[in-house]
Amino acid sequence: MAKLSIHTDEKKSKINRNIYGNFSEHLGRCIYNGIYVGENSDIPNVNGMRTDIVEALKAIKLPVLRWPGGCFADEYHWKDGIGPKETRKKMVNTHWGGVVEDNTFGTHEFLEFCRQVGCEPYINGNVGSGTVQEMSEWMEYMTFDGISPMADLRAKNGHAEPWKVKYFGVGNENWGCGGNMRPSYYADLYRRFQTYVRDYGDNHVFRIACGPGIADDYNWTEEVMRIAGNYMNGLSLHYYTVPGTFEKKTAATGFDTNTYYETIRKALYMDELITRHTEIMSHYDPEHKVGLVVDEWGTWYDVEPGTNPGFLYQQNTMRDAIVAAVTLNIFNAHSDRVVMANIAQLVNVLQSVILTEGEKMVLTPTYHVFDLYKHHHDATLLNSHLETEGVYAGVPNLTVSASEDENGVVHITLANISADTAYPIDCALTGKKKYNTASARILTNSIGAYNDFDHPEDVKITDFDALTLENNNLHFNIPACAVMEITVS
Ligand code: AHR
């Protein structure tokens, strides 16, 4: 019997819905043959954007989407991606497969995609190979309301009204693919570039600085916070869960139980990273004015056999669902500092929520976790306590998160990491309020189970009725390798 207590009178931080964000890069088949098929495609689309993908993202209430990179961002020149598509300049995507990028998906297309999905755009600017003027004019182009050179150009290109662009990243991985800079050099450049990322009218920009290199580069956080902490709203952090080494990451499917647990152990390292970077941030920013933005996270395996190594296409199993569940519970627990997170990436790249092949589309196990967790968006974290036992070195059997929404409804997300053991759960809802009804949904299967184009529903959410609520006590069994959402009101 595992004991779980949810202290419904002990309210903690607000869980920013942007923690449930995603990331789309010009990489492999994320944009082209992913979200964007073009207006003339036989695949149902609106203004070139795949309708099935837009609908799927609306269903999980995707709150924010980062674009155009990643490493691509520091090679991207936004003016190449506006105006008549036939005359847009082509470039070589040197980071990702050396393919030709024809720039048919640019600023207007990205903002149109966000409009259709109903999510906030998060644009990542170019520091590595761009100029201050270029970055400044991009913001003017998108958001200036009135007569100006860039607003006039935007109108000429068919969009007289300004867009709202709240989130703007000043460079990406500038310690590596974004220019191989040292932290003090980047921090000075950040101060300079962000000066010209202007607020126009009521468009108040949330400026995000590039965070640490190798995720545990605490010196980067120290230097950038010391030099530039007063000039930013957010500091990014990237961390990927790689089961083997970066040279030999191992396959996305067909893994053994040890590799499964090793993957989860590495995913859990996110907690230590956030804790230690937060300690440094709190030294320079005790009032928590600067948010931590984990704008790249997720699993990274060897690519699927026969696919372009530069396209980072990988399958997605129940192991990925458990990685997503434990990571999102960690973000919720740190929601006093973590204000946004963006899993990498949206479609057909790394730990995707959606895979496509021609007109076919499948929702991955990771997608279903975002569905199970969507009621945490903007809810208030509740204090909770869970008795756990180890199932592998450094890996507990269970992980939990609980929140209360604006209507007083409690949402509990619980993951059973164990590959083979189910656990009876005795959950007490402590506090003044009396709860009368409980319902649950579950995602469960063997650790290696996945969906593909011939079997799109092998892993899917089902209703879970085998739970009782009596005197504010919930009782149920959570099966092995499972993620549950429990709703109590
Ligand atoms: O998500 C893939 C790549 O990983 C991104 O382009 C880069 O920022 C990171 O190294």
Boltz pocket constraint, residues with backbone or C-beta under 6 A from the ligand:
constraints:
  - pocket:
      binder: B
      contacts: [[A, 25], [A, 69], [A, 70], [A, 71], [A, 72], [A, 172], [A, 173], [A, 296], [A, 344], [A, 345], [A, 350]]
      max_distance: 6.0
